[in-house]
Structures are given as structure tokens and as C-alpha cells.
Amino acid sequence: MSQLSPGPEQRPAPQRTTALAVAPLEAARLLSVCISTIYNLMRAGQLDAFHSGKSRRITMRSIEAYIDRRLAVAKRKKGRG
């Protein structure tokens, strides 16, 4: 009997991070945006970031708040139309 690789329905779901802060590349992955969008959001004050040594970290709280703000805007637009 041959071993087949699991299909998409058998693959484990990606684990949600429990980190308090993530690197910009991880934030981009979480939000499904490009890295330049992450840096633009940090520059605009939409994402809270800090340096830890030479590394930059973005707080998960600010990522979640950004998502909440985007959802609120989408709901307002949906209510108009």
C-alpha cells in the first residue's frame, strides 16, 4: 500500500499565534498584505511597533485593533447601500 500525502481537508489548520508581538513579515502574513503596507501602516500610526534590539515588533493588540477598525468601516459602508 502506498502512502499518499494528505489532501487539503486533512491538513491541520494553521495555528493562531499566541505571541504578544510579531515581526513585520509575520504581521504582513497575518493580514494578507505586502510588507510595504505594514510599514505604511506603522508610519501612519495604525499599527503600534517597537524595537527589540535590532528587530522591530508589532503588537498583536494593534493588529487586532486594525482589523476591528476595518470591519467597522466595512459595516458602515454595507449599511449605506
C-alpha positions as CSV (number, residue, x, y, z in Angstrom):
1,M,0.0,0.0,0.0
2,S,1.4,3.4,-0.9
3,Q,1.5,6.4,1.4
4,L,-0.3,9.4,-0.1
5,S,0.1,12.9,1.1
6,P,-2.9,14.2,2.9
7,G,-5.4,16.3,0.9
8,P,-6.3,19.9,1.9
9,E,-9.2,18.6,4.1
10,Q,-6.7,16.5,6.1
11,R,-4.0,19.2,6.7
12,P,-4.0,20.7,10.1
13,A,-5.2,24.3,10.3
14,P,-2.5,26.9,10.7
15,Q,-2.1,27.7,14.4
16,R,-3.0,31.1,15.6
17,T,-0.1,32.9,17.2
18,T,-0.2,33.5,20.9
19,A,2.7,36.0,20.8
20,L,2.2,39.4,22.1
21,A,4.2,40.9,19.3
22,V,5.3,39.7,15.9
23,A,7.9,40.7,13.2
24,P,6.6,42.9,10.3
25,L,6.8,40.0,7.9
26,E,4.6,37.9,10.2
27,A,2.2,40.8,10.5
28,A,2.0,41.0,6.7
29,R,1.3,37.3,6.5
30,L,-1.4,37.6,9.2
31,L,-3.1,40.5,7.4
32,S,-2.5,39.1,3.9
33,V,-0.9,42.3,2.8
34,C,2.6,43.1,1.4
35,I,5.4,44.2,3.7
36,S,5.3,47.8,2.4
37,T,1.7,48.1,3.5
38,I,2.8,47.1,7.0
39,Y,5.5,49.8,7.1
40,N,3.0,52.3,5.8
41,L,0.5,51.4,8.5
42,M,3.2,51.7,11.1
43,R,4.2,55.1,9.7
44,A,0.6,56.2,9.8
45,G,0.2,55.1,13.4
46,Q,-2.3,52.4,12.5
47,L,0.0,49.7,13.9
48,D,2.0,50.0,17.2
49,A,5.6,48.9,16.8
50,F,8.8,48.9,18.9
51,H,12.4,47.9,18.6
52,S,13.7,44.9,20.5
53,G,17.4,45.1,19.9
54,K,17.8,45.3,16.1
55,S,14.4,43.7,15.5
56,R,11.1,45.5,15.1
57,R,8.0,44.1,16.6
58,I,4.3,44.9,16.0
59,T,1.9,44.3,18.9
60,M,-0.9,41.8,18.3
61,R,-3.2,44.1,20.1
62,S,-2.7,46.8,17.4
63,I,-3.1,44.2,14.6
64,E,-6.4,43.1,16.2
65,A,-7.5,46.8,16.6
66,Y,-6.7,47.5,13.0
67,I,-8.9,44.6,11.9
68,D,-11.7,45.8,14.2
69,R,-11.5,49.3,12.6
70,R,-11.5,47.9,9.1
71,L,-14.6,45.7,9.9
72,A,-16.4,48.7,11.4
73,V,-15.7,50.7,8.2
74,A,-17.0,47.8,6.1
75,K,-20.2,47.5,8.2
76,R,-20.9,51.3,7.8
77,K,-20.4,51.0,4.0
78,K,-22.7,48.0,3.9
79,G,-25.4,49.8,5.8
80,R,-25.4,52.7,3.3
81,G,-26.0,50.5,0.3
